Amino acid sequence: MRNPLLIAIRFLSRLPAPSSAGHDEITVGQSALFYPLVGALFALLLIGTQLLLVPIAAPSLAAALLLALWVLLSGGLHLDGLADSVDAWIGGLGNRDRMLAIMKDPYSGPAGVTALLLVLLLKYTALLSLCQQHSWSPLLLTPILARTALILLFLTTPYIRPSGMGSTLAAYLPRRPAWIIITMIMSALSIIALPGSLIIMASVLLGFMLLRHMMIQRLGGTTGDTAGAMVELLEMLLLVTAALLPASWLVI
């Protein structure tokens, strides 16, 4: 049975899901519509884990375990894209073809490793602050918004590699349903009764526009690696933004 939800779960996560037969191009394109739902599954698991850990573990240990779970849930998929993108950004010296070639290299250079360490450090520190504040709403917003941004990226940005799953997603993503889903998610989150949600959504939009501009300027579009890098950087940005807000702004 062709099931775009199963394709989305298997592609974006390491959650157990039965294989969906018949990965035709239309079904792969439709799978992108379920990316926010995959983010919601992450959110439920992260919030449940935080609620279990905070009463019994030191905040530093709780934050470290939450971060480890987050990485395990995605299988490091987006971290790999981040490392490849940073290596290409620095090592490519602005040459588009060289940047694309570096992204194909399976090995990570010093720039990519440094970027991974910095992003994970900032995520950990932000999670530590949120655990100390007993704030769980950012764990709801962050995975959903970062994966909603993936849909927006494929809707608005050319995919520059001629083959691969990313090119199929970009070509066969149902555009009208995608815009409806984005609008519904942003509207629903804006209704949530916490002042910080509006600031968090503003930060994701600003971060998205900046990263998209950088992709267009250097590459003329996006690739699977830069899309993955965007997810990691937006998650980091949202967690740090939430950690900087007063705790009273993050209570539903």
N, C-alpha and C positions, 0 to 999 in steps of 0.2 A: 504494500500500500504506500502511495506517495504521501508523505506527511511533512510539510514544511517546518512544523514545530520541532519534530525530531531532528531534522537537518540542522536547524538553528542551535539546538541543545548540543548536538554532537560536534558542531563546528566551533562554538564559542566556549565550551566548557568540557570538563571531564566528569560531568554528572552521568550516572548510568542511564542509558537510553537505548532502546532497541534500534537496530539498523532499519532505516526507511528505504525500501527498495524503489528503484525507478527515479534516480536523481536526475530527472530531465531538467532542461534549462529553465522552464517556467516555474517548476517547483523550487529550484534553487533561488530564483529571484523572489518568490513569495516568502521564502524562509527569513529574509531580512525583516519582514514585518513583525516577526516574533522576537527580534533581538531585545526589545525592552522587557518582554516577558522573561527571557533568560536572566536579565538584570534583576527582575523582581524575585526570581528563585534564589539568586545570590543574596539578595537583601534579606529574605526570610531566614536563610541559613546563618548569615552573619549576625542578624539581630538576635536570633535564638541562642547562638553561641555566646554573644556578649551578655545576654541576660543570665545565662548559666554561669559565666566565668566571673563577672564583676563581684558578686557576693562572696566568692570563695578564693579568689586569686588576687595577688597584687596587681595594680593597674598596669605596671610594666609587662608582667607576664601575660595578662589578658590581651594587651595590645599586640604583643609578639605572636600569640596564638591566633588572634584574629587575622593578622597580616599573613601568617603562614597558610591559614585556611583560604584566604582570598586568592593567594597565588596558586594553591592547589586546585581550587575550583576552576580557574581559567587554564590550568596547565602551563602557565607561563607564556601563553600564546601572544599576548599583547606586549609583554616584556621583551620577547624576542624581536618584535617589530620595532620597539623603542631602540634597542641596541643597534639594530641594523640601520635604522634611520639616522641616528646620531653619528654613527661611523661614516655614513654616506654624506651627511651634511658637512662634516669637518674634513673628511678625506677626499671628498669629491671636488673641493675647491671651486664650487659653483658650476662645474661642468656636468650637464645633465646626463650624458651618456655614462660618464665615469661614476656618477652617483647611483645610477640604476645598476651598474655592474657591481658596485660595492654591496648594495642591498642583497644581491644574489649570493654573495660569499657567505657560507655557513658559519664562519668564524667571527668572533667579536674582537674588536680592537680596544685599546685603552680608553678611547672616548666613549664607546658604547658601554663598557664595564663601569666607567665612572658615572655615566648617566643612570644606569641601573641602581647603583649604590645610593646616589643622591635621591632618586625618586622613592626608593624603598625606605630610606631614612626619613624623608619628609612624611611619607604615609604612616610610618610607625609612630613618629612624634605626634602627628595629628590624632591618630587613634589613641595614643596614651592620654592626650588631653581630653578626648571625648569620653574615655573610660573613667577618668577621674571625675568628670562632670556627670557621669551616668546619662549621657546623651546618646540616644540610639537613632533619632530621626535622620541624621546624616547618612547612616548606613542604609536607610531606605532610599534616600534621594540619589546618592552617588552612583550605584551600579545601574539604576534605571536611566538616569540622565546621560551617563557616558555612552550607553549603548543606543539610546535614542539619537545621540549625536552621530552615530555611525550611519543611521538611515539618512539623516540630513546631509551627511557628507556625500553619500552615493547619489543623492538627489541633485545636488548642486555643483558637484565637482567632477570633471572628466576623469575616467579611469584610464591610465596611460599605458598599462601593459595589455598586449593584445590577447592574452590567453590567461587561463586560471579561473578560480572560483570568483575572484573579485570582479573580473570583467563580465562574467555571467550575471552576478548580482547587479552590477550597474546597468546592464543592458535589459534585464528582465524584471527589475524591481517595479511592482505596480505603483505608479506614481501617485494617482489620486488617493488610493487607500493609505499610502505612506504619509502623505500630507495630513490626512484625517487623523491618523494615529499620533503623529507629532503634535497636532493641535490639541487633541484630547488629553494627551499626557501633560502638556504644559498647562492646560486649563485646570486639570484636576490637581496638579501640584500647587498651582497658585491659590487654590481654594483652601489648602491645608492651613489650619490656624496656627502658624508659627511665623513671626516676622522674618526669621532668617531664611525661609524658603525662597522669598523673592530675591534676596541678595545672592543666595546660592545659584538660582536660575540665571540671574544677571551675569554672574561670574562664568557660568558654563557657556553662555552665549558669546561673551567677550573672548573667552579662551578659544572657542570654536572658530570665531572669525579671524583671530590672529593666526592660529595654526593653519587654517585654510588659505589665508593670504600667503603664508610662507611656502606652502606646497605649490600654489599657483606660480609664485614668483620664481622658485628654483626649478620645479619639475614640469610645470604646466598642468598639473593635476595630482591625483593621488594614486597610491599603490596599496597593496595589502599591508606592507610594512608601515607606511605612514599612517594608515587608518588605525593599526594597532597601537602605534605610538600615541596617536591622539587620545585613544581610550585611556591609556596609562596616565598621560599628562593631565587630562581632564579630571580623572579620579583624584589625582594628587591635589590639583587646584581646588576641587570641591571640598575635600577633607580638610585642607589647610584653611580655607575660607571659613568652614564651619567651626574649626577649632579656635579661630580668632574672634568669633562672635560670642556675646554673652550667653551663658548657659540658658538663661530664661527665654532667649529667642529661639531655642531649639526644642521646646517642649510642645508636643501635640496635645 
